[in-house]
Amino acid sequence: MTAFEPFESFGDLDEISERLQSHDPSIRRLAVIELVETSTDEAVPLLARAAGDADAGVRLQAARALETLMASTWPRRWLAF
């Protein structure tokens, strides 16, 4: 491991996106949790899509994830302007 590698590797967005398509709501909910752990801007559209999921648990997890992601990145974005 080099100094620039993350200590923990989170799933590839493509792999997580596939799990968001699962028929099992618990798998989709866990995929949402993984998305927010990536802390990438690319996760936002996937989280927004999950916020419209048929399962209420997935929708709730997506809303929480979006709130967490936005709260953690908002100050940096605001300072950039």
C-alpha positions in Angstrom: 0.0 0.0 0.0 1.3 3.5 -0.9 0.6 6.7 1.0 -2.0 7.6 -1.6 -4.1 4.5 -1.4 -7.2 4.5 0.8 -7.1 2.5 4.0 -10.4 0.9 3.0 -11.7 0.2 -0.4 -15.4 0.8 -1.0 -17.3 -0.8 -3.8 -17.0 0.2 -7.4 -19.9 2.5 -8.4 -20.8 0.2 -11.3 -21.0 -2.8 -8.9 -23.0 -0.8 -6.4 -25.3 0.5 -9.1 -26.0 -3.1 -10.1 -27.1 -3.9 -6.5 -29.5 -0.9 -6.6 -31.3 -2.9 -9.3 -31.8 -6.0 -7.1 -35.2 -7.4 -6.5 -34.4 -7.6 -2.8 -35.0 -4.2 -1.0 -32.4 -5.1 1.7 -29.7 -5.4 -0.9 -30.8 -2.1 -2.4 -30.7 -0.5 1.0 -27.2 -1.8 1.7 -26.1 -0.5 -1.7 -27.3 3.0 -0.7 -25.2 2.8 2.4 -22.2 1.8 0.3 -22.8 4.7 -2.0 -22.6 7.3 0.8 -19.4 5.7 2.1 -17.8 6.4 -1.3 -18.1 10.1 -0.7 -18.0 10.9 -4.4 -20.1 13.3 -6.4 -20.8 10.5 -8.8 -22.9 8.8 -6.0 -25.4 11.7 -5.9 -27.4 10.7 -9.1 -27.6 7.1 -7.9 -28.8 8.2 -4.5 -31.4 10.5 -6.0 -32.7 7.6 -8.1 -32.8 5.4 -4.9 -34.8 8.2 -3.2 -37.6 7.2 -5.6 -37.4 3.5 -4.9 -40.6 1.4 -4.4 -39.5 0.4 -0.9 -39.9 2.9 1.9 -36.8 1.6 3.7 -34.6 2.2 0.6 -36.2 5.7 0.2 -35.5 6.6 3.8 -31.9 5.3 3.6 -31.4 7.3 0.4 -32.7 10.5 2.0 -30.4 10.0 5.0 -27.5 9.3 2.7 -28.1 12.4 0.6 -28.3 14.5 3.8 -25.1 13.0 5.1 -23.3 13.5 1.8 -24.5 17.0 1.2 -23.7 18.0 4.8 -20.2 16.7 4.5 -19.4 18.4 1.1 -21.4 21.7 1.4 -18.8 23.7 3.3 -16.1 22.8 0.8 -18.3 23.7 -2.1 -19.4 26.9 -0.6 -15.8 28.0 0.1 -14.9 27.3 -3.5 -17.1 30.1 -4.8 
